[in-house]
Amino acid sequence: MELLFKSEDLEMYYDESRDIFLGRWNNCDCSDKLISGIKEYKILFDTIVPGKIVWDLTSLSYSIPPELQNWILNFLDIPASKRGIDYKVAHILSRDIYAGLSVMNMYTEGKTSFIPHFFTHENTALQWVSSRPSVQDHESKPPQLTVEQAIGQNKGRLILDVDLEELPEYIAEFLRILNNRKFYSEGLQYFKELTPKEKLVLTLIISGKANKEIADIFSISCETVKTHRKNLIRKLRCRNIAELMRYYIFL
C-alpha cells in the first residue's frame, strides 16, 4: 500500500489496484487529535473516493462522546453516503472496549446509511473488503441462542455462542436493537406530551417545509416558527434537527 499521509496520530494508505483505503490511528487519545485526523482524511477521501475503506482502531484509546459522534457523522459519513456509492467499510476494533463501543454506537441509531462491519484483526478486515458475497455467506448456520431464567427472580439471560471473529458484528446489532427499543419507548412518551399544534409543526418540519412556508400556513411570524423548532428539540430531547427527523414514525 502507498503511504499518503503520516502524522504522530494517524497514518493513511491507499492500494489503487484493489481500491482499498486504510487508516490507522496511532495512540489517538483526545478529541483534538481525532478531529484533526478526520479532517485530513476528508481531504484525501474527496480526492480518491475509495470504494473499500478499513479503519484500524486498535490503538484508539479515546471514547468518542455523543456530540463528537454526531459531528463525525455530519462531517464525514452522511455526506459520503449521499453520494450513492456502495462503500464497503470495515472497522478493526480498539483494544479499549469503551472506545470500540463508542464507534459502534455511531452506526446504531439510523443516522447514516453506512452499515460497517467490525473485526478484531486487520487481515480479516482486508479479506472482507476484498471479497465478494458468496452463497455460503448467506447459508451459514445461525448462532446457538440459549435462554435462561433466574429461578425466583424476574430476570433472564441470553447466551449466544458465536465465533470470536463474528462477535463484534453481533455486539453492533444488539446495540442497534437496544437503541431503537429505547428510542421507541421514550420517544413515544415525549411525543404524547406535545400539543396538537406542536405535532402539526413537527409534521411540516419533517416533510421538509421551510420556516417561511410554515409561517404562511399558520399565519404566524418566522420567529414564532423558530421558537416552535427550539421547543420541539427541547421537548423531544433532541440535539439537533437531524435527530428530530426520527420522530416521523409517530406521525
N, C-alpha and C positions, 0 to 999 in steps of 0.2 A: 504493500500500500504506500502511496505517496503522502508524505507529511506536508500538510497545507498550513498548519498553524501550531505554534507551541508557545505556551507561557508556563509560569510556575504552577498554575492551577488546572490547565486544560491543554490536551493535545487533540488535534483533529486530522484525520487521514481520509483519503479517497482512493478507491480502487476503480478506475474507469472501466476496465474490462468487465467487471461484474456489477458496476454501478452501485457500489456499496460505500456509504459514508460511515466512518467510525469515529465517535467522540469519546475520549477517555479523560475523566476527571482525575486530578491528582491532588488528594488531600483538600478538597473543597469543604470548608468548614464555616462559611458565613454567607450572608445574603449578597454582600458586595461582590464577592468572587463569583457567585453563581450568576448574578445579573450581568456582570461584565463578560463572562464566558458565553452566555446565551446571546448577547448582542453580537459578539464576534461570529458565533455560529450562524446567526440570521443572515449576515452579510454573505457568508460562504454558501449557505443554502439557496439564497435567491440567485446566486451566480450559477451553481451547479444543478440545482433541483434534482437531487438523487432520488431514486425510486425505492432504495433499500437503506434503512438507517439503523445503526446499532449504537446505543449509548451504554458505555461501560461505567457503572455507578459503584463499582466495588470499593473505591476509595472515597466515596461521598460520605462525609461524616456530619452532614448538616440536615436536620429535619426541617423540611420546607413548610413554613406556616401557611395557613389557608389563603391569606391575602397575596402572598407571593405565588402560590399555586395558580391563583386566578390571573395574576399578571402574566405568568408564563403562557397560559392557555390563550389569552387575548393577544399577546405579542407574537407568539410563535405558532402554536398548534392550530388554533382556529383559522387564521389567515391561510395556513398551509393546506388545511383540509378543504377549504373553499375552492382550491384550485381544481378539485375534481380528479386528482391523480390518485391511483390506488397504491398508496405507500405501504411498504412493509416495515414496521417499526418494532425493534426489539430492545428491551432494557435488561441489562445484566445487573441484578440486584445488589445493593450495598450490603456490606457485612454488618452495618449498623441497622438493626431491624426497624427502628423508628424512622430513619432516613428512607429506607426502602418502602415502608408503608406510606410515607408522605407522598412519594412519587406515584404509587399505585392509586392513592386517593384522588389524584387529579383526573383519572380516567373512569371513575366510578359514578359520577354524578350527571353524566349525559351532556356535558358542556361542549364536547367536541366529537366529531365522527371517528376520530382515531381510536382504534382498539388495539393497543400494543400488546405484544407477548412478553412475558417475563421469564428470565433464565437465571441460572446460578453460575454458568461458565461461559466464557467468550466463544469457545469452539462451537458449542451447541447453538448459541445465538447466531453465529455466522452461517452455520449449516442451515438453520431455519430460514433466514432471509434469502439464502441462495437456492433453496429448494422450491419445487412446485408441489401443490397439493396432490396427493395420491389417493387412490381408492382406499388403501389401507388406513390413511389418516382418518377417514370417515367411518371405517368399520371396526376400529379398535374397541375393545371391551370397556364398558363403563366401569368406574371405580367401585369398589365394595363399600357400601354405606351401612353402618351399624348404628341402631338407635337404642340407647339405654335409658331407663327411667330410674331415678333415685328413689328407693323404697322409703315411704313415709315423708317424702318431700315433693313439693310441687315443682320439680325441676327435671330436666332431661339432658342427655348428652349425645352429640353426634360424633361418630368416629368414622373418618374417611381414609381408606387405605389406598394411597396413590404412590407412584414412583416419585422419588425425590426431585427429579428434573421437572415433573409436572406440578409440583406443589405450589410454586409461585402463581401459576395460572389459576388454580382453584382458590387461592387466597384472594386474588384480584376479583374473581367472580363473586365470592362471598361478600367482599367489601361492597361491590356494586349492589348486590341484593339488599344488604343491610341498610345502605344509604338510601336506596329507593323506598324501602319499607319505612324508615324513619321519616323521610320527607313526606310520604303519603299520609301517615298518621298525624304528624304535627302540622303539616301544611293544610290539611283539610280543616283542622280546628281553627287555624289562623284565618282561613278563607271565610269560614262561617261568621267570624266576628266583623267582617266588612259590612258597611251599609249598602243598600241596594244601588245607590248612585256610585259608590266606590267600585262595586262589581261591574257596573256598566263602563266606567272609565278604564278599569283593568282590561275588559274585553276589547275596547278600542285600542289601547296601547299594544296589546298582544297581537292584534290584527294589523299593526303597523301604521296606525294613524298618527300624524304629526300633531304637535301641540295646537297649532292653528286650526286644524280640522276638528279636533275635539272641542276646542273653544267655540267654534261656529255651531256645532251640533247642540251644545248645551246653552248657547248664548251667554258665555262667561268669558273672562279675560284669559289670555295665555298665562299670566302669572298665577291665576287660580288653578289652571291645569297643572302647572309646575308644582304647586302646593299639593295637589292630589297625588302626583307622582311620588313626591317625597313621603307623604303619609302612607302610601301603599307599600313603598320599600320598607318603611319603619314597621308597619303593622304586620307585614308578611315575613319579617325577619330576613330580608334580602340585603345583599351588599351592593347591588347594582341592578340596572335594568335587565341585564342578561339573565340574572337569577330569577327575576320577576316572570320571565317567559315560561318557566317551568310550571306555572300555575294554570296553563291552558287546559290541563287535564281535568280541572274542576269546573270549567265553564260550560 
